[in-house]
Every structure is written in structure tokens, then in C-alpha cells.
Amino acid sequence: MDNIFSFLNNQEMKMLEEELQVSLFLRGTKKITLTDAGKTLYEQTGNLYHLVSIF
């Protein structure tokens, strides 16, 4: 799951987490991975994107 949400910068990621009141990312020294909540958000937004792109 490398580069997921790579279009977001660090500040935007923090703002998204604050808005949703949940930790979405695990920040390591060399890479960022998704928490379970982050994976759920990714799956749901991917499904939404797919549905919107059909129409």
C-alpha cells in the first residue's frame, strides 16, 4: 500500500485526521502506512470514486 494518499502533504494528513477525529496513518521514519481506520477510508473512497466514474 505504498504511496496511498501520496497527494496529501503532512499538514493535510493531520487536518484530515483532526476533522475525522481518528488516526488514519502510522508514521514511521521512512514510510507511512494506514491504520485500520485509514484502510477502511481508502476502501470506501475507492468504492465511491468507482461509482462516480461510472456515471
N, CA, C and O atoms as a Maestro MAE file, in Angstrom:
{
 s_m_m2io_version
 :::
 2.0.0
}

f_m_ct {
 s_m_title
 :::
 protein
 m_atom[220] {
  # First column is atom index #
  i_m_mmod_type
  r_m_x_coord
  r_m_y_coord
  r_m_z_coord
  i_m_residue_number
  s_m_chain_name
  s_m_pdb_residue_name
  s_m_pdb_atom_name
  i_m_atomic_number
  :::
  1 25 0.817 -1.192 0.000 1 A "MET " " N  " 7
  2 3 0.000 0.000 0.000 1 A "MET " " CA " 6
  3 2 0.858 1.251 0.000 1 A "MET " " C  " 6
  4 15 0.495 2.266 0.595 1 A "MET " " O  " 8
  5 25 1.960 1.174 -0.650 2 A "ASP " " N  " 7
  6 3 2.832 2.341 -0.732 2 A "ASP " " CA " 6
  7 2 2.171 3.434 -1.557 2 A "ASP " " C  " 6
  8 15 1.428 3.161 -2.500 2 A "ASP " " O  " 8
  9 25 2.452 4.659 -1.189 3 A "ASN " " N  " 7
  10 3 2.003 5.847 -1.908 3 A "ASN " " CA " 6
  11 2 0.495 6.080 -1.887 3 A "ASN " " C  " 6
  12 15 -0.020 6.849 -2.698 3 A "ASN " " O  " 8
  13 25 -0.208 5.437 -0.986 4 A "ILE " " N  " 7
  14 3 -1.632 5.715 -0.839 4 A "ILE " " CA " 6
  15 2 -1.771 7.088 -0.210 4 A "ILE " " C  " 6
  16 15 -1.067 7.402 0.750 4 A "ILE " " O  " 8
  17 25 -2.642 7.886 -0.721 5 A "PHE " " N  " 7
  18 3 -2.831 9.257 -0.267 5 A "PHE " " CA " 6
  19 2 -1.552 10.080 -0.442 5 A "PHE " " C  " 6
  20 15 -1.337 11.046 0.290 5 A "PHE " " O  " 8
  21 25 -0.708 9.710 -1.396 6 A "SER " " N  " 7
  22 3 0.554 10.421 -1.598 6 A "SER " " CA " 6
  23 2 0.338 11.854 -2.069 6 A "SER " " C  " 6
  24 15 1.255 12.673 -2.006 6 A "SER " " O  " 8
  25 25 -0.861 12.161 -2.537 7 A "PHE " " N  " 7
  26 3 -1.161 13.521 -2.976 7 A "PHE " " CA " 6
  27 2 -1.352 14.464 -1.798 7 A "PHE " " C  " 6
  28 15 -1.371 15.681 -1.985 7 A "PHE " " O  " 8
  29 25 -1.496 13.923 -0.576 8 A "LEU " " N  " 7
  30 3 -1.647 14.758 0.616 8 A "LEU " " CA " 6
  31 2 -0.284 15.058 1.217 8 A "LEU " " C  " 6
  32 15 0.562 14.168 1.303 8 A "LEU " " O  " 8
  33 25 -0.061 16.293 1.631 9 A "ASN " " N  " 7
  34 3 1.161 16.574 2.365 9 A "ASN " " CA " 6
  35 2 0.899 16.304 3.845 9 A "ASN " " C  " 6
  36 15 -0.238 16.038 4.237 9 A "ASN " " O  " 8
  37 25 1.936 16.371 4.656 10 A "ASN " " N  " 7
  38 3 1.830 16.025 6.069 10 A "ASN " " CA " 6
  39 2 0.780 16.866 6.795 10 A "ASN " " C  " 6
  40 15 0.013 16.341 7.602 10 A "ASN " " O  " 8
  41 25 0.745 18.149 6.515 11 A "GLN " " N  " 7
  42 3 -0.225 19.031 7.164 11 A "GLN " " CA " 6
  43 2 -1.652 18.644 6.777 11 A "GLN " " C  " 6
  44 15 -2.547 18.637 7.623 11 A "GLN " " O  " 8
  45 25 -1.860 18.326 5.512 12 A "GLU " " N  " 7
  46 3 -3.187 17.921 5.056 12 A "GLU " " CA " 6
  47 2 -3.616 16.598 5.691 12 A "GLU " " C  " 6
  48 15 -4.790 16.416 6.016 12 A "GLU " " O  " 8
  49 25 -2.664 15.672 5.867 13 A "MET " " N  " 7
  50 3 -2.981 14.404 6.519 13 A "MET " " CA " 6
  51 2 -3.422 14.645 7.960 13 A "MET " " C  " 6
  52 15 -4.397 14.051 8.420 13 A "MET " " O  " 8
  53 25 -2.712 15.508 8.667 14 A "LYS " " N  " 7
  54 3 -3.076 15.822 10.050 14 A "LYS " " CA " 6
  55 2 -4.442 16.494 10.115 14 A "LYS " " C  " 6
  56 15 -5.235 16.195 11.008 14 A "LYS " " O  " 8
  57 25 -4.724 17.399 9.180 15 A "MET " " N  " 7
  58 3 -6.020 18.079 9.152 15 A "MET " " CA " 6
  59 2 -7.154 17.079 8.903 15 A "MET " " C  " 6
  60 15 -8.218 17.179 9.515 15 A "MET " " O  " 8
  61 25 -6.925 16.123 8.012 16 A "LEU " " N  " 7
  62 3 -7.927 15.101 7.730 16 A "LEU " " CA " 6
  63 2 -8.194 14.260 8.977 16 A "LEU " " C  " 6
  64 15 -9.346 13.976 9.305 16 A "LEU " " O  " 8
  65 25 -7.134 13.867 9.664 17 A "GLU " " N  " 7
  66 3 -7.290 13.094 10.900 17 A "GLU " " CA " 6
  67 2 -8.039 13.895 11.965 17 A "GLU " " C  " 6
  68 15 -8.899 13.355 12.661 17 A "GLU " " O  " 8
  69 25 -7.717 15.162 12.090 18 A "GLU " " N  " 7
  70 3 -8.402 16.011 13.072 18 A "GLU " " CA " 6
  71 2 -9.878 16.165 12.725 18 A "GLU " " C  " 6
  72 15 -10.737 16.110 13.605 18 A "GLU " " O  " 8
  73 25 -10.165 16.356 11.458 19 A "GLU " " N  " 7
  74 3 -11.555 16.522 11.020 19 A "GLU " " CA " 6
  75 2 -12.374 15.263 11.301 19 A "GLU " " C  " 6
  76 15 -13.519 15.346 11.744 19 A "GLU " " O  " 8
  77 25 -11.780 14.104 11.043 20 A "LEU " " N  " 7
  78 3 -12.482 12.837 11.239 20 A "LEU " " CA " 6
  79 2 -12.359 12.312 12.668 20 A "LEU " " C  " 6
  80 15 -13.051 11.367 13.047 20 A "LEU " " O  " 8
  81 25 -11.488 12.920 13.450 21 A "GLN " " N  " 7
  82 3 -11.235 12.540 14.841 21 A "GLN " " CA " 6
  83 2 -10.815 11.077 14.967 21 A "GLN " " C  " 6
  84 15 -11.293 10.344 15.833 21 A "GLN " " O  " 8
  85 25 -9.902 10.674 14.073 22 A "VAL " " N  " 7
  86 3 -9.379 9.311 14.094 22 A "VAL " " CA " 6
  87 2 -7.983 9.314 13.477 22 A "VAL " " C  " 6
  88 15 -7.690 10.109 12.584 22 A "VAL " " O  " 8
  89 25 -7.139 8.429 13.954 23 A "SER " " N  " 7
  90 3 -5.803 8.292 13.387 23 A "SER " " CA " 6
  91 2 -5.897 7.427 12.132 23 A "SER " " C  " 6
  92 15 -6.368 6.291 12.187 23 A "SER " " O  " 8
  93 25 -5.451 7.964 11.015 24 A "LEU " " N  " 7
  94 3 -5.527 7.257 9.740 24 A "LEU " " CA " 6
  95 2 -4.183 6.705 9.288 24 A "LEU " " C  " 6
  96 15 -4.129 5.760 8.500 24 A "LEU " " O  " 8
  97 25 -3.102 7.291 9.784 25 A "PHE " " N  " 7
  98 3 -1.773 6.965 9.295 25 A "PHE " " CA " 6
  99 2 -0.834 6.600 10.434 25 A "PHE " " C  " 6
  100 15 -0.876 7.203 11.506 25 A "PHE " " O  " 8
  101 25 0.017 5.604 10.192 26 A "LEU " " N  " 7
  102 3 1.111 5.280 11.095 26 A "LEU " " CA " 6
  103 2 2.368 5.852 10.459 26 A "LEU " " C  " 6
  104 15 2.772 5.428 9.376 26 A "LEU " " O  " 8
  105 25 2.973 6.798 11.122 27 A "ARG " " N  " 7
  106 3 4.127 7.488 10.557 27 A "ARG " " CA " 6
  107 2 5.416 6.856 11.074 27 A "ARG " " C  " 6
  108 15 5.731 6.948 12.260 27 A "ARG " " O  " 8
  109 25 6.153 6.217 10.176 28 A "GLY " " N  " 7
  110 3 7.447 5.650 10.511 28 A "GLY " " CA " 6
  111 2 8.550 6.601 10.096 28 A "GLY " " C  " 6
  112 15 8.284 7.690 9.587 28 A "GLY " " O  " 8
  113 25 9.778 6.191 10.312 29 A "THR " " N  " 7
  114 3 10.897 7.059 9.950 29 A "THR " " CA " 6
  115 2 11.090 7.137 8.442 29 A "THR " " C  " 6
  116 15 11.584 8.142 7.931 29 A "THR " " O  " 8
  117 25 10.702 6.082 7.727 30 A "LYS " " N  " 7
  118 3 10.920 6.084 6.285 30 A "LYS " " CA " 6
  119 2 9.647 5.968 5.456 30 A "LYS " " C  " 6
  120 15 9.655 6.266 4.262 30 A "LYS " " O  " 8
  121 25 8.559 5.539 6.080 31 A "LYS " " N  " 7
  122 3 7.331 5.432 5.295 31 A "LYS " " CA " 6
  123 2 6.113 5.587 6.187 31 A "LYS " " C  " 6
  124 15 6.194 5.497 7.412 31 A "LYS " " O  " 8
  125 25 5.004 5.819 5.549 32 A "ILE " " N  " 7
  126 3 3.722 5.993 6.227 32 A "ILE " " CA " 6
  127 2 2.811 4.855 5.774 32 A "ILE " " C  " 6
  128 15 2.713 4.561 4.583 32 A "ILE " " O  " 8
  129 25 2.151 4.225 6.734 33 A "THR " " N  " 7
  130 3 1.195 3.172 6.417 33 A "THR " " CA " 6
  131 2 -0.164 3.550 6.993 33 A "THR " " C  " 6
  132 15 -0.277 4.474 7.798 33 A "THR " " O  " 8
  133 25 -1.167 2.840 6.578 34 A "LEU " " N  " 7
  134 3 -2.524 3.127 7.029 34 A "LEU " " CA " 6
  135 2 -2.882 2.329 8.280 34 A "LEU " " C  " 6
  136 15 -2.487 1.172 8.425 34 A "LEU " " O  " 8
  137 25 -3.623 2.951 9.167 35 A "THR " " N  " 7
  138 3 -4.225 2.246 10.291 35 A "THR " " CA " 6
  139 2 -5.440 1.488 9.749 35 A "THR " " C  " 6
  140 15 -5.772 1.609 8.570 35 A "THR " " O  " 8
  141 25 -6.094 0.718 10.596 36 A "ASP " " N  " 7
  142 3 -7.315 0.036 10.155 36 A "ASP " " CA " 6
  143 2 -8.361 1.043 9.690 36 A "ASP " " C  " 6
  144 15 -9.047 0.818 8.694 36 A "ASP " " O  " 8
  145 25 -8.479 2.153 10.417 37 A "ALA " " N  " 7
  146 3 -9.427 3.201 10.019 37 A "ALA " " CA " 6
  147 2 -9.024 3.803 8.675 37 A "ALA " " C  " 6
  148 15 -9.883 4.095 7.843 37 A "ALA " " O  " 8
  149 25 -7.737 3.987 8.463 38 A "GLY " " N  " 7
  150 3 -7.249 4.511 7.195 38 A "GLY " " CA " 6
  151 2 -7.536 3.569 6.040 38 A "GLY " " C  " 6
  152 15 -7.892 4.005 4.945 38 A "GLY " " O  " 8
  153 25 -7.379 2.270 6.290 39 A "LYS " " N  " 7
  154 3 -7.687 1.273 5.259 39 A "LYS " " CA " 6
  155 2 -9.175 1.295 4.911 39 A "LYS " " C  " 6
  156 15 -9.550 1.206 3.742 39 A "LYS " " O  " 8
  157 25 -10.007 1.413 5.928 40 A "THR " " N  " 7
  158 3 -11.449 1.480 5.696 40 A "THR " " CA " 6
  159 2 -11.806 2.711 4.875 40 A "THR " " C  " 6
  160 15 -12.589 2.628 3.928 40 A "THR " " O  " 8
  161 25 -11.231 3.853 5.240 41 A "LEU " " N  " 7
  162 3 -11.483 5.081 4.484 41 A "LEU " " CA " 6
  163 2 -11.038 4.921 3.036 41 A "LEU " " C  " 6
  164 15 -11.756 5.319 2.119 41 A "LEU " " O  " 8
  165 25 -9.869 4.346 2.826 42 A "TYR " " N  " 7
  166 3 -9.350 4.133 1.477 42 A "TYR " " CA " 6
  167 2 -10.290 3.243 0.663 42 A "TYR " " C  " 6
  168 15 -10.602 3.543 -0.489 42 A "TYR " " O  " 8
  169 25 -10.735 2.145 1.277 43 A "GLU " " N  " 7
  170 3 -11.637 1.232 0.571 43 A "GLU " " CA " 6
  171 2 -12.953 1.917 0.222 43 A "GLU " " C  " 6
  172 15 -13.456 1.770 -0.893 43 A "GLU " " O  " 8
  173 25 -13.508 2.658 1.163 44 A "GLN " " N  " 7
  174 3 -14.795 3.305 0.934 44 A "GLN " " CA " 6
  175 2 -14.693 4.431 -0.095 44 A "GLN " " C  " 6
  176 15 -15.575 4.577 -0.941 44 A "GLN " " O  " 8
  177 25 -13.639 5.215 -0.029 45 A "THR " " N  " 7
  178 3 -13.496 6.296 -1.007 45 A "THR " " CA " 6
  179 2 -13.179 5.731 -2.383 45 A "THR " " C  " 6
  180 15 -13.572 6.304 -3.399 45 A "THR " " O  " 8
  181 25 -12.467 4.606 -2.421 46 A "GLY " " N  " 7
  182 3 -12.211 3.944 -3.699 46 A "GLY " " CA " 6
  183 2 -13.501 3.454 -4.325 46 A "GLY " " C  " 6
  184 15 -13.705 3.581 -5.532 46 A "GLY " " O  " 8
  185 25 -14.374 2.890 -3.493 47 A "ASN " " N  " 7
  186 3 -15.678 2.439 -3.983 47 A "ASN " " CA " 6
  187 2 -16.504 3.618 -4.473 47 A "ASN " " C  " 6
  188 15 -17.153 3.533 -5.515 47 A "ASN " " O  " 8
  189 25 -16.483 4.705 -3.734 48 A "LEU " " N  " 7
  190 3 -17.219 5.908 -4.121 48 A "LEU " " CA " 6
  191 2 -16.687 6.457 -5.440 48 A "LEU " " C  " 6
  192 15 -17.462 6.821 -6.324 48 A "LEU " " O  " 8
  193 25 -15.366 6.515 -5.569 49 A "TYR " " N  " 7
  194 3 -14.758 7.003 -6.809 49 A "TYR " " CA " 6
  195 2 -15.197 6.136 -7.988 49 A "TYR " " C  " 6
  196 15 -15.517 6.650 -9.060 49 A "TYR " " O  " 8
  197 25 -15.209 4.837 -7.784 50 A "HIS " " N  " 7
  198 3 -15.618 3.920 -8.849 50 A "HIS " " CA " 6
  199 2 -17.068 4.178 -9.260 50 A "HIS " " C  " 6
  200 15 -17.383 4.233 -10.449 50 A "HIS " " O  " 8
  201 25 -17.943 4.333 -8.274 51 A "LEU " " N  " 7
  202 3 -19.351 4.590 -8.577 51 A "LEU " " CA " 6
  203 2 -19.541 5.906 -9.324 51 A "LEU " " C  " 6
  204 15 -20.324 5.976 -10.271 51 A "LEU " " O  " 8
  205 25 -18.832 6.941 -8.905 52 A "VAL " " N  " 7
  206 3 -18.951 8.247 -9.551 52 A "VAL " " CA " 6
  207 2 -18.405 8.191 -10.972 52 A "VAL " " C  " 6
  208 15 -18.965 8.815 -11.872 52 A "VAL " " O  " 8
  209 25 -17.325 7.456 -11.184 53 A "SER " " N  " 7
  210 3 -16.713 7.412 -12.511 53 A "SER " " CA " 6
  211 2 -17.567 6.641 -13.517 53 A "SER " " C  " 6
  212 15 -17.413 6.818 -14.725 53 A "SER " " O  " 8
  213 25 -18.457 5.796 -13.029 54 A "ILE " " N  " 7
  214 3 -19.352 5.053 -13.920 54 A "ILE " " CA " 6
  215 2 -20.332 6.003 -14.603 54 A "ILE " " C  " 6
  216 15 -20.681 5.824 -15.770 54 A "ILE " " O  " 8
  217 25 -20.761 7.001 -13.866 55 A "PHE " " N  " 7
  218 3 -21.770 7.928 -14.384 55 A "PHE " " CA " 6
  219 2 -21.062 9.070 -14.988 55 A "PHE " " C  " 6
  220 15 -21.700 9.992 -15.497 55 A "PHE " " O  " 8
  :::
 }
 m_bond[219] {
  # First column is bond index #
  i_m_from
  i_m_to
  i_m_order
  :::
  1 1 2 1
  2 2 3 1
  3 3 4 2
  4 3 5 1
  5 5 6 1
  6 6 7 1
  7 7 8 2
  8 7 9 1
  9 9 10 1
  10 10 11 1
  11 11 12 2
  12 11 13 1
  13 13 14 1
  14 14 15 1
  15 15 16 2
  16 15 17 1
  17 17 18 1
  18 18 19 1
  19 19 20 2
  20 19 21 1
  21 21 22 1
  22 22 23 1
  23 23 24 2
  24 23 25 1
  25 25 26 1
  26 26 27 1
  27 27 28 2
  28 27 29 1
  29 29 30 1
  30 30 31 1
  31 31 32 2
  32 31 33 1
  33 33 34 1
  34 34 35 1
  35 35 36 2
  36 35 37 1
  37 37 38 1
  38 38 39 1
  39 39 40 2
  40 39 41 1
  41 41 42 1
  42 42 43 1
  43 43 44 2
  44 43 45 1
  45 45 46 1
  46 46 47 1
  47 47 48 2
  48 47 49 1
  49 49 50 1
  50 50 51 1
  51 51 52 2
  52 51 53 1
  53 53 54 1
  54 54 55 1
  55 55 56 2
  56 55 57 1
  57 57 58 1
  58 58 59 1
  59 59 60 2
  60 59 61 1
  61 61 62 1
  62 62 63 1
  63 63 64 2
  64 63 65 1
  65 65 66 1
  66 66 67 1
  67 67 68 2
  68 67 69 1
  69 69 70 1
  70 70 71 1
  71 71 72 2
  72 71 73 1
  73 73 74 1
  74 74 75 1
  75 75 76 2
  76 75 77 1
  77 77 78 1
  78 78 79 1
  79 79 80 2
  80 79 81 1
  81 81 82 1
  82 82 83 1
  83 83 84 2
  84 83 85 1
  85 85 86 1
  86 86 87 1
  87 87 88 2
  88 87 89 1
  89 89 90 1
  90 90 91 1
  91 91 92 2
  92 91 93 1
  93 93 94 1
  94 94 95 1
  95 95 96 2
  96 95 97 1
  97 97 98 1
  98 98 99 1
  99 99 100 2
  100 99 101 1
  101 101 102 1
  102 102 103 1
  103 103 104 2
  104 103 105 1
  105 105 106 1
  106 106 107 1
  107 107 108 2
  108 107 109 1
  109 109 110 1
  110 110 111 1
  111 111 112 2
  112 111 113 1
  113 113 114 1
  114 114 115 1
  115 115 116 2
  116 115 117 1
  117 117 118 1
  118 118 119 1
  119 119 120 2
  120 119 121 1
  121 121 122 1
  122 122 123 1
  123 123 124 2
  124 123 125 1
  125 125 126 1
  126 126 127 1
  127 127 128 2
  128 127 129 1
  129 129 130 1
  130 130 131 1
  131 131 132 2
  132 131 133 1
  133 133 134 1
  134 134 135 1
  135 135 136 2
  136 135 137 1
  137 137 138 1
  138 138 139 1
  139 139 140 2
  140 139 141 1
  141 141 142 1
  142 142 143 1
  143 143 144 2
  144 143 145 1
  145 145 146 1
  146 146 147 1
  147 147 148 2
  148 147 149 1
  149 149 150 1
  150 150 151 1
  151 151 152 2
  152 151 153 1
  153 153 154 1
  154 154 155 1
  155 155 156 2
  156 155 157 1
  157 157 158 1
  158 158 159 1
  159 159 160 2
  160 159 161 1
  161 161 162 1
  162 162 163 1
  163 163 164 2
  164 163 165 1
  165 165 166 1
  166 166 167 1
  167 167 168 2
  168 167 169 1
  169 169 170 1
  170 170 171 1
  171 171 172 2
  172 171 173 1
  173 173 174 1
  174 174 175 1
  175 175 176 2
  176 175 177 1
  177 177 178 1
  178 178 179 1
  179 179 180 2
  180 179 181 1
  181 181 182 1
  182 182 183 1
  183 183 184 2
  184 183 185 1
  185 185 186 1
  186 186 187 1
  187 187 188 2
  188 187 189 1
  189 189 190 1
  190 190 191 1
  191 191 192 2
  192 191 193 1
  193 193 194 1
  194 194 195 1
  195 195 196 2
  196 195 197 1
  197 197 198 1
  198 198 199 1
  199 199 200 2
  200 199 201 1
  201 201 202 1
  202 202 203 1
  203 203 204 2
  204 203 205 1
  205 205 206 1
  206 206 207 1
  207 207 208 2
  208 207 209 1
  209 209 210 1
  210 210 211 1
  211 211 212 2
  212 211 213 1
  213 213 214 1
  214 214 215 1
  215 215 216 2
  216 215 217 1
  217 217 218 1
  218 218 219 1
  219 219 220 2
  :::
 }
}
